[in-house]
């Protein structure tokens, strides 16, 4: 079976607040996901996903949605991980869902552009993102495809910043969160709008710092901004907690709808 190495991204900055459409700063991890795969035309449809038990069912249903929507009743899709590292759930799903769509299209003679992968993949996802989460997976997919640090706001506003990557991380866990603790009604539109603007400004400031810095370690460049972003996240999602001690840094990284990947450094 052929092998592939996939970029697994995380959202470093940006939060999916309700009624907002802010940008996200996303970077892939230096550690790549190594997979074996087989995608080909057969006499019958067969899907086998063995990546990570946290996302295998999601990817199975996503792949089945693609094959059914395109009436590909004679396509075999087999994919398995040969990496041992535990990687962020949201980034894993984004990277693999983009890869699967690209490869399924490729064996049927279609070559998809990056924006097409993002647009079409969204149609086959098996979840409906709540308000504020609409572009989280899109942002992760864009970074996974491009293989570098990017800013993504929506279908029309995105761009590559650098080839910088997150060098390493010590641990990662995923937390499901309930709805936001505070809403626009709690703060009023002016205050709530100011908070949304602050988060967007943090992302844009980070993008400028990365472009202007010769430092390869993103954590050193962005640490103060990450701290501010984390504090806002904790304010709005009471479920988030740092819990583990002994780590110098943590990132609250939005992942699948209603979940944060908490990454410890």
C-alpha positions as a printed Julia matrix, in Angstrom:
265×3 Matrix{Float64}:
   0.0    0.0     0.0
   1.3    3.51   -0.76
   2.18   5.84    2.08
   1.58   9.54    2.65
   2.68  12.05    5.26
   0.02  14.57    6.21
   0.33  17.93    7.94
  -1.79  18.04   11.1
  -2.66  21.66   11.99
  -3.84  23.45   15.11
  -5.54  26.8    15.53
  -3.11  28.89   17.55
  -5.25  32.03   17.79
  -8.88  32.87   17.14
 -12.1   31.87   18.87
 -15.48  30.78   17.47
 -17.7   33.23   19.31
 -21.38  33.23   18.38
 -22.4   35.77   15.73
 -18.8   36.41   14.74
 -16.67  35.75   11.67
 -13.17  36.38   12.92
  -9.93  35.12   11.35
  -7.93  32.18   12.67
  -4.17  31.78   12.8
  -3.38  28.15   12.01
  -0.11  26.26   11.87
   0.76  22.6    11.23
   2.7   20.56   13.72
   6.2   19.57   12.7
   5.28  15.95   13.5
   3.4   14.56   10.53
   0.8   11.83   10.39
   2.07   8.84    8.41
  -0.62   6.74    6.77
  -1.03   3.83    4.39
  -3.94   3.96    2.0
  -5.65   2.19   -0.86
  -8.2    4.07   -2.93
  -9.25   2.42   -6.18
 -12.14   1.3    -8.33
 -13.43  -2.16   -7.46
 -16.49  -4.26   -8.17
 -18.1   -3.09   -4.93
 -17.97  -0.26   -2.42
 -15.78  -0.9     0.61
 -14.67   1.55    3.3
 -12.1    0.76    5.97
 -10.89   3.52    8.3
  -8.32   2.75   10.99
  -6.72   6.01   12.03
  -7.76   6.96   15.54
 -10.8    5.7    17.42
 -11.76   9.29   18.23
 -12.46  10.09   14.57
 -12.77   6.77   12.72
 -16.58   6.81   12.71
 -16.68  10.45   11.61
 -14.32   9.73    8.73
 -16.23   6.6     7.75
 -19.51   8.49    7.53
 -17.84  11.4     5.74
 -16.31   9.06    3.16
 -19.6    7.24    2.71
 -21.32  10.6     2.1
 -18.83  11.32   -0.7
 -19.27   7.96   -2.38
 -23.05   8.06   -2.13
 -23.37  11.66   -3.32
 -21.17  10.95   -6.35
 -22.74   7.51   -6.93
 -19.37   5.78   -6.67
 -20.64   2.29   -5.93
 -17.44   0.6    -7.11
 -14.84   2.41   -5.02
 -12.69   0.92   -2.29
 -11.27   3.24    0.36
  -8.86   1.8     2.91
  -6.71   3.95    5.12
  -4.78   3.33    8.31
  -2.29   5.18   10.47
   1.21   3.92   11.07
   2.07   6.8    13.41
   2.09   6.26   17.15
   1.75   9.86   18.36
  -1.52  11.14   19.76
  -2.38  14.16   17.64
  -5.04  16.89   17.98
  -8.46  15.54   17.06
  -9.66  18.53   15.04
  -6.47  18.75   13.0
  -6.5   15.01   12.36
 -10.03  15.12   11.01
  -9.32  18.18    8.87
  -6.14  16.73    7.34
  -7.62  13.31    6.61
 -10.95  14.55    5.29
  -9.12  16.83    2.84
  -6.79  14.0     1.78
  -9.63  11.52    1.24
 -11.63  13.89   -0.91
  -8.6   14.78   -3.01
  -7.65  11.14   -3.6
 -11.19   9.97   -4.36
 -11.51  12.75   -6.93
  -8.07  11.96   -8.35
  -8.8    8.31   -9.17
 -11.88   9.47  -11.06
  -9.89  11.91  -13.16
 -10.58  15.12  -11.24
  -7.85  17.36   -9.84
  -9.23  19.63   -7.15
  -7.8   23.01   -6.23
  -7.37  23.94   -2.57
 -10.48  26.11   -2.44
 -12.5   23.33   -4.11
 -11.42  20.77   -1.52
 -12.48  23.11    1.28
 -15.8   23.97   -0.35
 -16.75  20.42   -1.3
 -15.51  18.78    1.91
 -17.86  21.01    3.87
 -20.8   19.42    2.01
 -19.88  15.91    3.16
 -19.17  16.65    6.83
 -21.54  14.83    9.16
 -21.95  17.71   11.6
 -23.65  21.09   11.48
 -21.4   23.74   13.02
 -23.15  26.08   15.47
 -22.92  29.84   15.14
 -19.31  30.96   15.25
 -17.85  27.54   14.37
 -18.63  27.66   10.64
 -15.06  28.2     9.45
 -13.02  26.36   12.08
 -12.61  23.14   10.1
 -12.16  25.12    6.88
  -9.23  26.98    8.46
  -7.68  23.73    9.65
  -8.11  22.14    6.22
  -6.47  25.1     4.5
  -3.37  24.83    6.68
  -3.25  21.05    6.25
  -3.32  21.4     2.46
  -0.86  24.3     2.26
   1.49  22.84    4.86
   2.31  26.17    6.49
   1.13  28.89    8.83
  -1.93  30.65    7.45
  -4.68  33.11    8.32
  -8.2   32.09    7.35
 -11.38  34.07    7.87
 -13.85  32.78    5.29
 -14.08  31.62    1.67
 -12.87  34.98    0.38
 -10.35  36.09    3.0
  -7.38  33.82    3.6
  -3.67  33.71    2.9
  -0.35  32.02    3.57
   2.02  33.69    6.02
   5.08  31.45    6.3
   6.3   27.86    6.28
   6.78  27.99   10.06
   5.45  25.01   12.01
   4.85  24.16   15.65
   8.05  22.43   16.66
   6.71  20.09   19.31
   4.15  19.61   22.04
   4.18  17.62   25.26
   0.56  16.46   25.48
  -2.89  17.02   24.01
  -6.42  16.32   25.13
  -9.86  17.21   23.8
 -12.64  18.81   25.82
 -16.25  19.14   24.76
 -17.68  22.48   25.76
 -21.21  23.63   26.41
 -22.65  26.75   24.87
 -20.96  30.06   25.58
 -21.18  31.31   29.11
 -21.99  34.85   27.96
 -23.74  36.06   24.82
 -24.3   39.34   23.03
 -27.44  39.78   25.13
 -25.37  39.53   28.34
 -22.8   42.14   27.34
 -24.75  44.3    24.93
 -23.83  44.69   21.25
 -21.14  47.35   21.78
 -19.15  45.43   24.42
 -19.63  42.09   22.68
 -18.59  43.64   19.38
 -15.48  45.08   21.03
 -14.49  41.62   22.3
 -14.94  40.13   18.83
 -12.84  42.96   17.41
 -10.14  42.33   20.05
  -9.85  38.66   19.08
  -9.56  39.56   15.4
  -6.92  42.17   16.19
  -4.91  39.6    18.18
  -4.84  37.31   15.13
  -3.76  40.1    12.79
  -1.07  41.28   15.21
   0.24  37.71   15.38
   0.38  37.49   11.59
   2.44  40.69   11.45
   4.84  39.45   14.13
   5.44  36.19   12.28
   6.12  38.0     9.01
   8.55  40.42   10.65
  10.35  37.93   12.89
  13.35  35.76   12.05
  12.55  33.53   15.04
  11.61  29.96   14.07
   9.89  29.19   17.37
   6.31  30.39   17.01
   5.68  30.01   20.73
   8.35  32.58   21.56
   6.93  35.06   19.06
   3.3   34.6    20.04
   3.33  33.73   23.76
   1.79  37.01   25.05
  -0.96  36.89   22.41
  -1.69  33.24   23.12
  -2.1   34.11   26.79
  -4.64  36.81   25.98
  -6.53  34.5    23.63
  -6.62  31.76   26.28
  -8.0   34.12   28.9
 -10.87  35.14   26.62
 -11.56  31.47   25.85
 -11.78  30.65   29.55
 -14.15  33.57   30.07
 -16.63  32.3    27.48
 -16.33  28.52   27.92
 -16.33  27.61   31.59
 -15.61  23.96   30.71
 -12.09  24.88   29.64
  -9.5   24.39   32.3
  -5.75  24.1    32.27
  -5.84  21.3    34.87
  -2.44  19.77   34.14
   0.57  21.36   35.79
   4.22  21.21   34.85
   3.8   22.7    31.37
   4.99  26.18   30.53
   2.41  26.88   27.82
  -1.06  25.81   26.76
  -3.17  26.59   23.7
  -6.96  26.34   23.67
  -7.39  25.35   20.04
 -10.91  25.14   18.53
 -11.43  21.82   16.76
 -14.53  19.88   15.82
 -17.8   21.73   16.54
 -18.26  22.14   20.28
 -14.76  20.9    21.11
 -11.38  22.37   21.96
  -8.06  20.58   21.55
  -6.0   21.61   24.55
  -2.32  21.47   23.64
   0.38  21.52   26.29
   3.97  22.61   25.64
